[in-house]
């Protein structure tokens, strides 16, 4: 049971760090790609239906 006294705070710390870094990346707009979205829409590469089986 003494191990839980170490593991719970460590897991909370690591989870908090992950959340902080995720919020940082969202705020720094690393997931935005408006030019790529526009190019995929206009390219027509996804307009073709897959061949029937």
URRA-V668240 format. One record per residue. PHI is phi in radians with two decimals (NA if undefined). Layout:
BEGIN
PHI
PHI
END
This chain:
BEGIN
NA
-1.18
-1.14
-1.09
-1.11
-1.64
-1.25
-1.14
-1.10
-1.14
-1.17
-1.14
-1.12
-1.15
-1.12
-1.12
-1.12
-1.09
-1.13
-1.09
-1.18
-1.13
-1.09
-1.07
-1.21
-1.17
-1.21
-1.53
1.08
-1.34
-1.72
-1.49
-2.57
-1.15
-1.20
-1.14
-1.10
-1.12
-1.18
-1.17
-1.19
-1.43
-1.23
1.34
-1.20
-1.74
-1.35
-1.39
-1.36
-1.18
-1.11
-1.22
-1.47
END
